[in-house]
Amino acid sequence: MIPIFVINLPSNKLRKDAVLKNFSDVFGKTVIPAFFEGTNGHLILNDRKCLDDKIVSNNQNTELFLRFGKKVTIQDPLTPGEIGCALSHLNLYKYIIENHIQHALIMEDDTLFKPLFPLVLEQTLKQNINWDIIQFIHSNGLRDFNLNRKIIIDKKNNIYLKKAGLGIFDSLFNRRRLSFSAACYLISLKACKRLIEIGFPVRLPADYLTGHVAFNQLKLYTCNPQTAFTYTKSFCSDIGERPKHKLY
């Protein structure tokens, strides 16, 4: 079994207990997740004098430069909750890199699994495909090739993987589109290195960094239908109210 990391603020003991109970119910005693301490964005901003633009951007809007001379602007600065969430994921990527972990499952502490998930995870990892990120929870707004085949991983329950995006053409056709959610996903060591490379200064929410394939240029797959094996919103989000961050 690959490492499973749960991002959790130390103050959120109820969430940690809920995750541990869910793992016991779904995996039995064979799998115990590793809890990774999240970053409180409010504390970071309160101590902003210790930071500089290399860590957190001060810009009101974010401009990303893409292939073929294209660019996209993302509206509105990040909220403290979004900054904390983004730093939590980025710090975990650093940990994965430092410990030479080839693949890992990352989840936030408001994600819980249904009984089918262990089979879905096992079968997903068996697939002979070249992936960087596989999202188990997503809101995929990316255009893709109609001919992208479904990779069936559980025929009985019609669970399948599908490649998201258009590859090299993403900067042309997915410039303002992404696959939302960093709530639960597989990630490779290569992807961690790439996201660290482009993730600082922090100027994108965690789910924009992982899901904006025109910018990160990673091979993204989604696992479907996600309602069969995961559910979220067991707790209110720690991030709080978020701006829409329109892309234009």
Buried (B, 14 or more C-beta within 10 A) or exposed (E): EEBBBBBBBEEBEEBBEBBBEBBEEBBEEEEEBEBBEBBBBBEBBEEEEEBEEEBBBEEEBBEBEBBEEEEBEBEBBBBBBBBBBBBBBBBBBEBBBEEEBEBBBBBBBBBBBBEBBBBBBEBBBEEEEEBBBBBBBBEBEBBBEEEEEEBBBBEEBEBBBBBBBBEEBBBBBBBBBBBBBBBBBBBBBBBBEBBBEBBBBBBBBBBBBBBBBBBBBBBBBBBBEBEBBBBBEBBEBBBEEBEEBEBE
